[in-house]
Amino acid sequence: MKKIIKTSTPWRPQVLVILGGLCLLGSVVPAWAQYMWLDEKGVKQLSDRPPPPSVPEKRILKAPGKTAFNPDAAPAEEAAPAQTSTPTLTERNADFNRRQTEARQAAGKAADEARQRAAIAANCDIARKNQQALNDGIRIATYDKNGERYFMTDAEKLEQEKNNRKVLAGCK
């Protein structure tokens, strides 16, 4: 005749399940003591340590002994700033392209202004030289519309001096 020996008892698996559940529960308890706050850029920060003293109380969303932030609750008098979502790649690319276009436009505008300043400076130099020539009292030769050379009369010199003074009034 054979002897049958029972080696397992029915209560051991139950004890292991209970012990495993208690271990899992013990590992979750530290998560209840987490701190959650918004930094100065509006980014949510999570830590097991309190936020720095520079963080105002209204930005602390969760702390031990403080109820967690509830988005469905009625807004407080001074609600925490709205969290900005992280921009998508398309949004970041569009922003980059916009900044590049603005930079090119600014560079083009600066180059145009530099060319205008150079042209004004050249015109002022020419007007000064013409004025000096008119003030010297020498005979000034010029050309008419047919390309023939002639000397300016005194009336033409006075008219030219008036025009030069107007130009020189705008020069620095």
Secondary structure as GFF3:
##gff-version 3
##sequence-region A 1 172
A	DSSP	alpha_helix	12	28	.	.	.	ID=ss1
A	DSSP	three_ten_helix	29	33	.	.	.	ID=ss2
A	DSSP	beta_strand	35	38	.	.	.	ID=ss3
A	DSSP	beta_strand	44	47	.	.	.	ID=ss4
A	DSSP	three_ten_helix	57	59	.	.	.	ID=ss5
A	DSSP	beta_strand	60	62	.	.	.	ID=ss6
A	DSSP	alpha_helix	89	135	.	.	.	ID=ss7
A	DSSP	beta_strand	141	143	.	.	.	ID=ss8
A	DSSP	beta_strand	149	151	.	.	.	ID=ss9
A	DSSP	alpha_helix	154	169	.	.	.	ID=ss10
###
